[in-house]
Amino acid sequence: MRERGVEFDVVWYLLNPLTAKELASIVDAIDVQPADLVRKDSHFAELGLDPTEYVTKEAVIELLVEHPKLMQRPIAVTPSRTILARPKEKILDLL
């Protein structure tokens, strides 16, 4: 985005975790299922979590409030669209 001269804000969500209300706004607007916002990586496994328990909006929000590190990223938010930019080249869809 910098290469294209697009201005953007970075949200340092690990330093300033998102609230349940902010996460709900993202879940409502994004182009994927709520479960797709959860990283099912080694940290997820270390916590002993079951992916089948984190498919609903409410369960995903509760999980991400408690464990923000598990949020899939990057997420790009514009006035008209919100996308999970994974792979990161998906961000070009917004430009």
N, C-alpha and C positions, 0 to 999 in steps of 0.2 A: 504494500500500500504506500509505503514511503517512496518507493521508486516511481509510483504513478502520481505522487503529489497529493495523495488523499489524506486529509486530516482525520485523526481518530484519537479517542481516549482509551487508555489501557486501564482496566480495573484490576487492581492487585488484590484479588479475592482471597488469597491466603493471609494477607496482612489485615485486610478489612473484609471479613466474610460477609457474604450476601445474607440478607434477612429472608425469612420465609416468604414475606410479601414480594420481595424482589425476585426470588426464585420462582414464585408462582407466576409472576408476570412473564418471565422467560419461558416457562413450561407452556403457558397459554399461547404464546406467540411463535414458538419455534416450529420448524418444519419436520420434526422427528417425534417419535413416541417418547414419553417421559423416561422410560427405561434406558433409552439411548444416551441420556445425559449422564449416566453413571459409568465410570471407568471400572471395568471388572478386571483389574490388574493384580499384581502381587500384594498391594496394600489391601485391596478388597478381600483377597484370600486370607491374609494375615489376621484380618478382623473376624474371620470365620463367618462371613456373610453368605447368604443364599440368594443368588440372583433372582429366583422366582418370587422373592418377597419384596422386590423393588421394581414393580411394573406400573403401579398406579401413581398418579400425580402426587397424592398426599404422601405416599411412602417415599418417593424419590425426594421430595422437598425436605421431609424430616431427616432423611439420610444425609443430604447435602448440607443441611444446617449443622448437623453434628460432625460431619466429616467432609469439609469443603475440598479437601485434596482429591476426593473421588469424582469431582465434576469433570466431565469430558470437556475439552477445550481445543481450540478457541471457539468462542461463541461471538458472532458478530450481530450487532443490533443497529438497525437503521430505523427511521420513522415508518418505513413501509414493510420491512421484513426483518426476521430474526432467523439466523441459520447457525447450525453447527458446522463450522468450517473445518471439517475433517474429511478428507485430507485438506491441508491448509490452502491448496489451490482453489478450493470451493469459494474462497473469499472473492475471487475474481468474478463470480456470478453476481455479486452486489455492485460491481463497478460498471 
